């Protein structure tokens, strides 16, 4: 990828609905050249899709829970976690932590209730909470 491709990808990551004409102005290329570059980026798998990021208007409180458990069967815990509406993402990761769980709750009281519910799952050894204070970078499109 050259500097033009990098700038095009950056602009589309910021606004996937940006018109080709607007991108062409920003990168100082013709619309046809930009269209060709976008097509090439798509074909090479650099651009894999265009997505809408949907915010959760009711998600006032966001946190990650680190889960530590005695029996290492991630699927068993994921089955239970799927039943909790506030649990949005669940990752198996390397290191000392067994699982990382992303939660969006309407209030601190509800977040605490979710944490308590997770702590009650059999064989959960420990739950560590990381509150999200702000977002500095989001490159997801």
Buried (B, 14 or more C-beta within 10 A) or exposed (E): EEEBBEBBBEBBEEEBEEEBEBBBEBBEBEBEBBBEBBEEBEEEEBBEEEEEEEEEEEBEBBBBBBBEBEEEEBEBBBEBBEEBEBBEEBEEEEEEBBBBBBBBBEEEEBBEBBBEBBEEBEEBEEBEEEEEEEEEEEEEB
